[in-house]
Amino acid sequence: MATEYVKVINPAGMHTRPAAQIVKTASRYKCKILMEVDGYTVNAKSIIGLMTLPASMGTTVKITAIGEGEEEAVKELKALFERGFDEL
Amino acid sequence: MNNQMDENPETKKPKDIVLKGIPVSKGYASGKAFIIKRNIFNLNQNGNYLNPSEEIERFKQTIVEYKNELLRYQNSISKEKSIATDILDSIKLLLEDPDIEKSVIEYIHSGKSAELAVELTYQKFEKDLLSVKNKFIRERAFEIEQIKNRFLELLINKKLSTTIPENSIVVAPSLSADQVIAFKEKNVAALITEVGGTTTHSSILARSFRIPSVIGIPNATKLISNNDHLLVDAYKGIIIVNPTQETYFEFKEKVEDENYITKELGDIIYRPTQTKDGKPIELQANINYKEELDEREIYLSDGIGLVRTEHLVPIRDFYDKNIGFDYFEQVQYELYHDVAVKVYPKPVIFRAFDLGGDKFPSLFGMTEANPMLGFRGIRYLLANPRFFKTQLRAFLRASVEKNVQIMIPMVTTLEEVLDSLRLIEECKEELKQENQEFDPNVKFGIMIETPAAALQSDILANYVDFISIGTNDLTQYTLVADRDNSQVSSYFSPFHPSVLKLMKYTINNAKRKGKKVGICGELASHPAATGLIIGLEFDSISVSVENLLQVKKWISEIDSSFAKAQLQKALRFSTSEQVREFLEID
């Protein structure tokens, strides 16, 4: 299991477009990937799940991956957050 | 949301049926109504449930079909690129969503038909979306519903309403992004929906396709019938159903006017405001009265740079009718909130009452020998804190959408800024105690319209989020000239080097402190001043509604490096005459 904490830095928060990017990235991995905010957890490969995640700017998101490629998955997703989903 | 059945103010004549909603994509349209009824799937009926594997197969087959449809749209709009592409992409991800699939399959295994399983699954997720605090996400629920509807249509093999005649006005419960694309292909004239949001994908697409669009008319699909003649004013959000001939001709005139302005000014009015070489600048509107918010210029602006609240609020009522502080606050709150909601998501700067001077001198029952040098603007407000606080509280309460900014007028000293900030803090504390919602980070700014404030702008800028230069008063106070006094009006010139230097100095200070700086005054809409204003590098310009599009055009025609050179030159002249000559002002 691999875990990382990241901050949402883009002003609009995690709206549809970033959510779509997360899904696309996460779906490339076989492992199970979860994102958690304040005890609320969703499947990172589900766009509808991510859309309900209360992740506005400044929120800390916990990324957990379990299974094949877990380390790389978490690393790549973390980088996506840190780049502000290329929206900055 | 309003659903008033207003009547034509001129009685006796035949009446128009007027429906009011929220405009989300500007424009006018006239055409025949085409109603799209809500798909009602009887949840008690379980369709032709065969067996789980059969139902799952039908579900998966429909995903493929829907995705093919999206692909076809994608190809048809390839020129339109990014926004539409992104949106179609997100619908595709929704169709492929593993959580949705898992839930649908679970329902099917529990004995539900594919239709029912999809319906129940989407309902569950819609409910989740509606419970999210973020309003943008909540608006997505309306779209999810439409995607579900289309899915169900495909599932039960109903073809998309292919028979929409060209130039129809679509009236629907709500619309999904892919439907908007389908309607664009059919050249529909306008879109009207019962629910929706300004930031839903369907609204974003309607804007990018320039399809006039109004949302938020409850029961529109019942109030309007197929083939009703509709006039859509998607600037004001008004639909007129089966208009009288007189109304129709009036409307036609408006449409022709719009076509004329569009042709005259070109497509430029729909694009973001920027100079010829692509330097962006925010172009905002000055507002005095609520009615001005309905002008189409507002929708083509970057928000409101100045609300003159002393005009917006029926301030005389407070003094004449003795309505009391609490009620006065409520009246203000409703007005401000209305404005904020109408302008949302663009920002709106409310300027606190600028009373005294030449404005409402009679209110105070006192006479001053020199009112313009007397008890006016922030001075009056701070001397009447109970009164001032009704306004600050109303501003804060109206700030829940997070697009409200507060500005104080006629600043001359640092104490005024600090005292105002303290009062705002006090109001925030009170509101917290009362459990009233407000934006804790509401932005605060000052008007720089006296030489004292301009010369101290380096210090004042430390305490504010933004600065707005009011050129009328700054000119008057710098040159000690009342422009309404014909004997000295020749002294009144915003092009005087002293005024230009004070502006430049203020802007430099604001920029150094990283604060936004705007201009709101008549200079901003002077035809010869565009170069100076661009050269001064204001972040925003706020002009009166009637000048807004013209100024937008001027800005688009000027090159920013040319403007900078022009300003440098203008700053070296010694008299306002020389500046005027240089700028070729007669």
Interface residues (C-beta under 8 A of the other chain):
Chain A: A12 G13 H15 T16 R17 A19 A20 V23 K24 N43 K45 S46 I47 I48 G49 M51 T52 P54 S56
Chain B: D86 I87 D89 S90 L93 L94 D97 P98 D99 I100 F125 D128 L129 S131 V132 K133 N134 F136 I137 R140 I144 H201
